């Protein structure tokens, strides 16, 4: 029986996750198209030939980074879809918004990279296709909340979905991990702002 090939373990100090993290940082700093494997090797203090001991290609790193972001966002939608029977569409939608904030905070560099891709390669096109499927599921959930009378019906559901998650995605522009805002408080505040508004309503 032929033995399976031994997985690449990386050289001392550089496991696969470390290389991926540094690559994502570099892609966000210089732009994916403006970053070469030579740049990554320099960032890691390796020779250009040695970097291929860790990863097969730049595209492989991009795919892993985008999958990290998309897997998290998909999980947020899946968790809402699997909510207990009787959970309203409104409650599920609010949960998706809160969970999406937490995922963005936890995977901020990868989500930032996802939001910057433009479909310039097969890897990017595949990621954009997955993102559209997530957007479609969210719009369906918004429509369900409208149909049950929990959300206003004078704004198209797909526009509501875009505005909601545009608010969430705007966090990549200013949120910094380790800052004064707790992720749980941030998720709750965004959901409150999105669903309850800012104005005070007298009883």
C-alpha positions in Angstrom: 0.0 0.0 0.0 1.4 3.4 -1.0 1.8 5.8 1.9 0.1 9.2 1.8 2.5 12.1 1.3 3.6 13.8 4.4 1.8 17.2 4.8 4.1 20.2 4.5 4.9 21.3 8.0 6.8 24.4 7.2 10.3 25.3 8.5 10.8 26.0 12.2 8.9 29.1 13.2 6.7 29.2 10.1 3.8 26.8 10.2 1.1 27.1 7.5 -1.1 29.4 9.6 1.7 31.8 10.3 2.5 32.0 6.6 -1.1 32.6 5.7 -1.5 35.3 8.4 1.5 37.2 7.1 0.4 36.8 3.5 -3.0 38.3 4.3 -1.4 41.2 6.1 0.8 41.8 3.0 -2.1 41.5 0.6 -4.1 44.1 2.5 -1.1 46.4 2.8 0.2 46.2 -0.8 -2.8 44.8 -2.7 -3.0 41.2 -3.9 -2.0 42.1 -7.5 0.9 44.2 -6.2 2.3 41.4 -4.0 4.7 38.7 -5.3 5.9 35.5 -3.8 9.2 37.3 -3.6 7.7 40.0 -1.4 6.2 37.4 0.9 9.5 35.6 1.1 11.2 38.9 2.1 8.5 39.6 4.7 9.2 36.2 6.3 12.9 36.5 6.0 13.2 33.6 3.5 14.7 33.2 0.1 12.4 33.3 -2.9 12.9 29.6 -3.5 12.4 28.7 0.2 8.9 30.2 0.3 7.7 27.3 -2.0 8.6 24.9 0.8 5.7 26.4 2.7 3.0 27.1 0.0 2.6 26.1 -3.6 1.5 29.5 -5.0 0.2 33.0 -4.2 -3.2 31.9 -5.5 -3.3 29.1 -2.9 -2.8 31.7 -0.2 -5.5 33.9 -1.6 -8.0 31.0 -1.8 -7.3 30.0 1.8 -7.8 33.6 3.0 -11.1 34.1 1.1 -12.4 30.7 2.2 -11.7 31.7 5.8 -13.8 34.8 5.5 -16.6 33.1 3.5 -16.8 30.0 5.7 -17.4 32.3 8.7 -20.1 34.3 7.0 -21.8 31.2 5.7 -21.7 29.7 9.2 -23.6 32.8 10.5 -26.3 32.3 7.9 -26.5 28.6 8.5 -26.9 29.0 12.2 -29.8 31.3 11.6 -31.4 28.9 9.2 -31.0 26.1 11.8 -32.7 28.2 14.6 -35.3 26.5 16.8 -38.7 26.0 15.3 -40.9 29.0 15.8 -38.0 31.5 15.7 -39.3 34.4 13.6 -37.5 35.5 10.5 -36.9 38.9 12.2 -35.1 37.2 15.2 -33.0 35.1 12.8 -32.1 38.1 10.7 -31.1 40.0 13.8 -29.0 37.1 14.9 -27.2 36.9 11.5 -26.3 40.6 11.8 -24.8 40.1 15.3 -23.0 36.9 14.4 -21.6 38.6 11.2 -20.1 41.3 13.3 -18.4 38.8 15.6 -17.0 36.9 12.6 -15.8 40.0 11.0 -14.0 41.0 14.3 -12.5 37.5 14.7 -11.4 37.2 11.1 -10.9 40.9 10.3 -7.8 40.7 8.0 -9.4 37.9 5.9 -12.8 39.7 5.6 -11.0 42.9 4.7 -9.3 41.1 1.9 -12.6 39.5 0.7 -14.2 43.0 0.5 -11.3 44.2 -1.7 -11.3 41.5 -4.4 -12.6 42.5 -7.8 -12.8 39.2 -9.8 -9.4 39.5 -11.5 -8.7 35.8 -11.3 -10.6 32.5 -11.1 -10.0 32.4 -7.3 -11.5 35.8 -6.9 -14.5 35.0 -9.2 -15.2 31.9 -7.2 -15.2 33.9 -4.0 -17.5 36.6 -5.4 -19.9 33.8 -6.5 -20.0 32.4 -3.0 -20.5 35.9 -1.6 -23.5 36.5 -4.0 -25.1 33.3 -2.8 -24.7 34.5 0.8 -26.3 37.8 -0.2 -29.2 36.1 -1.9 -29.9 34.0 1.3 -29.8 37.2 3.4 -32.2 38.9 1.0 -34.6 35.9 1.3 -34.4 36.2 5.1 -35.2 39.9 4.9 -38.2 39.2 2.6 -39.5 36.7 5.1 -39.2 39.3 7.9 -41.1 41.7 5.7 -43.8 39.1 5.0 -44.3 38.4 8.6 -44.9 42.2 9.2 -41.7 42.7 11.3 -39.9 45.0 8.8 -41.2 47.9 6.7 -42.3 46.9 3.2 -41.6 50.2 1.4 -37.9 49.4 0.9 -36.9 46.5 -1.4 -35.6 43.5 0.6 -32.4 43.3 -1.4 -31.7 47.0 -0.7 -32.3 46.4 3.0 -29.9 43.5 2.9 -27.2 45.5 1.2 -27.6 48.4 3.7 -27.6 46.1 6.7 -24.4 44.3 5.7 -22.9 47.5 4.3 -23.1 48.7 7.9 -21.4 45.6 9.2 -18.7 45.6 6.5 -17.9 49.3 7.3 -16.2 48.0 10.4 -13.1 47.0 8.4 -12.4 50.7 7.9 -12.1 51.6 11.5 -12.4 48.7 14.0 -9.1 47.6 15.5 -8.9 44.4 17.7 -7.8 45.2 21.2 -9.4 48.6 21.2 -11.9 50.0 23.7 -14.9 48.5 22.0 -15.8 44.9 23.2 -16.8 42.7 20.3 -20.0 41.5 22.1 -21.0 45.1 22.8 -20.2 46.1 19.2 -22.4 43.3 17.8 -25.2 44.3 20.1 -24.9 48.0 19.3 -24.9 47.5 15.6 -28.0 45.3 15.8 -29.7 47.9 18.0 -28.8 50.7 15.6 -29.9 48.7 12.5 -33.2 47.4 13.9 -34.3 50.0 16.5 -32.8 53.2 15.1 -31.3 56.2 16.8 -34.4 58.3 17.5 -36.1 58.2 20.9 -39.7 57.4 20.7 -42.0 58.6 23.4 -44.4 56.1 24.8 
